[in-house]
Amino acid sequence: MIETIAEIPSTNGALLARLAGGGVVAEGHWLVADRQSAGRGRAGRVWFDGFGNFMGSSVVRLRSADPLPQTLALITGVAVHDALIDCAPGLKGLVLKWPNDLLVGEAKLAGILLERQGDAVVVGIGVNLAQAPEVEGRRTTSLGGLGFTVARDDFAAALGRHFADVMTRWHQGEWPLLRERWLARAMPVGTLFSVKDRDHGEIVGAFGGIDEDGVALLRLADGAVRAIHAGDMEMVGSHASGG
């Protein structure tokens, strides 16, 4: 179920184009590229395409009884996290950061991008397996830089297994269990974040986990709890990537 290609502008873009053209893309089919010439991340950011890294996309077919689509980024994060631990079992400090990043300490290792096309969602994943980009004002890392040698195809196979597992559980209504799995892998509750929220501007608060719908919660200095539906979260006092 893994289709590889030497170079492509964007794996997400290719699958979106197939769907828009009436093409059949089965859930669980992966398109994985050696290089991307126009890879992109969340909020239109350019995604680094270093050779040896993982750049791939798959499709999720939405069903009427599924949990909220916004939770897909979170369960995908669980799959990526567990695939990384499988491939680099000695890796320490790997955490999920809401809504779509994986960090080691304060440095970004991987990111997730979801794009919807009708009743399908294209799930794009980029992981710095071999090398990390130099991004001004942000910390990045790679498995290679941390002393782990992981072949792209080995990671793709592990990711395919874990993604299939979480998707089966998600379709079967097991989002509450998957939510607990996300929380167990996430930044500790109480971590201070600055959030550029589209509704309230920039606010600072302590991470309070996620609610039943996958929405991030921030506890402010006055004790109020603010629900963050969208926005960039950055750890206070760090230069970690905002997503």
Phi and psi in degrees as a GROMACS rama.xvg file:
@    title "Ramachandran Plot"
@    xaxis  label "Phi"
@    yaxis  label "Psi"
@TYPE xy
-109.994  115.763  ILE-2
-101.587  125.025  GLU-3
-110.581  150.743  THR-4
-143.44  145.09  ILE-5
-67.0908  -49.9953  ALA-6
-150.076  143.149  GLU-7
-156.248  150.171  ILE-8
-58.2201  -48.1406  PRO-9
-160.541  129.814  SER-10
-66.9789  -38.751  THR-11
-60.8642  -46.9633  ASN-12
-61.1326  -38.4402  GLY-13
-65.5538  -43.2829  ALA-14
-70.7583  -36.1812  LEU-15
-61.6911  -40.5933  LEU-16
-65.5657  -40.2013  ALA-17
-61.3883  -44.7682  ARG-18
-64.483  -43.9238  LEU-19
-63.7205  -30.3746  ALA-20
-86.7713  6.71849  GLY-21
85.3652  9.34468  GLY-22
-70.7615  153.321  GLY-23
-95.1099  119.141  VAL-24
-122.754  111.063  VAL-25
-71.9132  145.369  ALA-26
-63.7965  133.152  GLU-27
96.7756  -10.4263  GLY-28
-76.9231  132.929  HIS-29
-115.019  136.464  TRP-30
-109.346  117.736  LEU-31
-123.4  130.977  VAL-32
-111.471  144.186  ALA-33
-69.3816  -40.9501  ASP-34
-139.596  149.43  ARG-35
-121.709  131.158  GLN-36
-91.0067  -15.4573  SER-37
-144.319  43.981  ALA-38
-64.4377  149.767  GLY-39
-140.522  155.378  ARG-40
-116.122  -165.321  GLY-41
-63.7721  146.076  ARG-42
61.458  27.4722  ALA-43
79.2971  9.7092  GLY-44
-71.2078  151.409  ARG-45
-75.694  135.44  VAL-46
-102.613  127.794  TRP-47
-64.0236  137.254  PHE-48
-116.977  41.8944  ASP-49
-55.6122  134.856  GLY-50
-62.7721  137.108  PHE-51
95.4782  -12.8977  GLY-52
-81.666  166.521  ASN-53
-95.4581  126.248  PHE-54
-135.35  106.88  MET-55
-152.9  160.723  GLY-56
-140.382  150.834  SER-57
-137.976  176.52  SER-58
-123.18  138.211  VAL-59
-114.277  127.644  VAL-60
-93.035  117.727  ARG-61
-76.8831  137.985  LEU-62
-118.898  157.825  ARG-63
-61.6924  -30.8791  SER-64
-94.6459  6.5682  ALA-65
-68.8273  156.382  ASP-66
-61.5221  176.051  PRO-67
-59.9197  135.866  LEU-68
-57.168  -28.4072  PRO-69
-62.6729  -19.8153  GLN-70
-78.4395  -9.01516  THR-71
-61.9967  -38.2586  LEU-72
-61.5726  -35.4211  ALA-73
-72.8641  -45.3168  LEU-74
-70.8812  -29.4831  ILE-75
-63.1294  -40.4752  THR-76
-58.8642  -39.2349  GLY-77
-61.339  -44.1667  VAL-78
-63.2882  -44.1755  ALA-79
-63.7612  -45.0739  VAL-80
-54.985  -50.5382  HIS-81
-70.9097  -31.9655  ASP-82
-65.5967  -39.495  ALA-83
-63.8144  -42.2431  LEU-84
-65.9317  -37.2363  ILE-85
-60.6948  -43.1045  ASP-86
-82.9487  -25.3877  CYS-87
-134.189  72.2862  ALA-88
-62.4029  -18.4979  PRO-89
-91.8331  5.76445  GLY-90
-66.9347  127.887  LEU-91
-113.667  150.073  LYS-92
80.4878  12.3755  GLY-93
-77.6239  124.951  LEU-94
-138.615  155.826  VAL-95
-91.4249  136.865  LEU-96
-119.781  125.885  LYS-97
-60.4563  138.704  TRP-98
-99.7106  -10.7493  PRO-99
-146.397  20.4032  ASN-100
-117.774  154.381  ASP-101
-122.451  128.39  LEU-102
-118.844  152.897  LEU-103
-113.929  111.513  VAL-104
65.5289  -115.646  GLY-105
-112.439  9.85934  GLU-106
-106.9  136.865  ALA-107
-76.3139  129.207  LYS-108
-107.583  -32.4044  LEU-109
-153.781  157.811  ALA-110
-143.232  159.909  GLY-111
-129.816  139.514  ILE-112
-133.01  124.176  LEU-113
-109.326  134.626  LEU-114
-137.597  130.046  GLU-115
-96.5386  141.945  ARG-116
-136.898  97.8779  GLN-117
63.4768  -124.593  GLY-118
-94.4519  20.1973  ASP-119
-124.781  150.664  ALA-120
-123.371  125.34  VAL-121
-88.3913  125.329  VAL-122
-107.11  112.581  VAL-123
-104.795  137.698  GLY-124
-133.019  133.148  ILE-125
-125.646  129.533  GLY-126
-130.315  129.891  VAL-127
-79.7011  84.2473  ASN-128
-78.606  -49.461  LEU-129
-99.2358  -36.2026  ALA-130
-152.473  156.568  GLN-131
-117.559  147.129  ALA-132
-75.2918  156.698  PRO-133
-95.9576  112.267  GLU-134
-119.891  120.343  VAL-135
-59.9682  130.043  GLU-136
80.2206  4.38384  GLY-137
-136.389  145.617  ARG-138
-93.7975  136.056  ARG-139
-133.566  161.309  THR-140
-151.359  169.926  THR-141
-140.599  159.31  SER-142
-61.5172  -39.8678  LEU-143
-59.2618  -43.2019  GLY-144
-67.1494  -19.9722  GLY-145
-95.6156  3.80672  LEU-146
95.3409  12.0882  GLY-147
-111.474  131.314  PHE-148
-105.334  110.584  THR-149
-127.142  120.137  VAL-150
-70.4243  141.274  ALA-151
-54.8167  -45.7408  ARG-152
-68.222  -32.9032  ASP-153
-65.9291  -41.6652  ASP-154
-66.3253  -40.8368  PHE-155
-58.6373  -41.8849  ALA-156
-64.9704  -42.8808  ALA-157
-65.1912  -42.8802  ALA-158
-62.0319  -42.779  LEU-159
-57.0262  -41.4894  GLY-160
-65.2907  -48.6205  ARG-161
-69.4831  -36.8447  HIS-162
-66.1114  -41.6751  PHE-163
-60.5494  -38.5909  ALA-164
-65.7442  -48.9868  ASP-165
-68.3517  -33.0449  VAL-166
-67.5378  -40.483  MET-167
-59.7182  -45.9348  THR-168
-65.3461  -39.1258  ARG-169
-64.8796  -46.8387  TRP-170
-62.9421  -29.1237  HIS-171
-84.8853  5.13778  GLN-172
86.5117  20.1158  GLY-173
-93.5858  27.7316  GLU-174
-56.1023  -41.1182  TRP-175
-56.6161  -39.8511  PRO-176
-68.4028  -42.1949  LEU-177
-64.8876  -34.8966  LEU-178
-60.2945  -42.4904  ARG-179
-65.4653  -36.7311  GLU-180
-65.4482  -38.0516  ARG-181
-63.4875  -47.8555  TRP-182
-60.2303  -35.9472  LEU-183
-68.3134  -19.0068  ALA-184
-108.009  0.88779  ARG-185
-92.0553  170.656  ALA-186
-50.1197  140.417  MET-187
-60.0439  141.792  PRO-188
-58.4734  134.907  VAL-189
103.671  -13.4952  GLY-190
-60.9764  131.162  THR-191
-80.6382  131.677  LEU-192
-130.321  147.367  PHE-193
-104.275  130.871  SER-194
-124.324  127.807  VAL-195
-92.3388  91.6927  LYS-196
-91.5583  134.637  ASP-197
-66.6017  -22.1168  ARG-198
-93.3889  -31.1766  ASP-199
-122.474  5.55188  HIS-200
75.8745  -151.039  GLY-201
-88.7106  126.58  GLU-202
-131.681  156.343  ILE-203
-123.947  134.92  VAL-204
-165.038  175.39  GLY-205
-93.5854  133.836  ALA-206
-60.7007  128.541  PHE-207
-115.984  21.3707  GLY-208
87.5276  -158.465  GLY-209
-129.052  151.882  ILE-210
-86.2006  -171.955  ASP-211
-64.8979  -17.9507  GLU-212
-100.443  5.3795  ASP-213
83.7248  11.1862  GLY-214
-81.9263  135.381  VAL-215
-72.3615  145.39  ALA-216
-117.913  133.397  LEU-217
-121.457  130.508  LEU-218
-95.4118  119.464  ARG-219
-84.0618  170.543  LEU-220
-60.6559  -29.6766  ALA-221
-86.0812  5.72785  ASP-222
93.4165  -12.4001  GLY-223
-69.0175  149.603  ALA-224
-109.525  124.205  VAL-225
-108.398  128.153  ARG-226
-84.2236  127.858  ALA-227
-109.118  107.293  ILE-228
-86.4445  -27.448  HIS-229
-159.113  155.647  ALA-230
137.061  164.035  GLY-231
-89.5602  130.998  ASP-232
-108.991  129.193  MET-233
-130.66  132.387  GLU-234
-62.1076  134.275  MET-235
-66.9547  130.209  VAL-236
84.4882  8.95892  GLY-237
-124.197  175.579  SER-238
-119.857  32.5101  HIS-239
-69.2394  154.8  ALA-240
-64.3416  141.989  SER-241
-85.2062  -0.16649  GLY-242
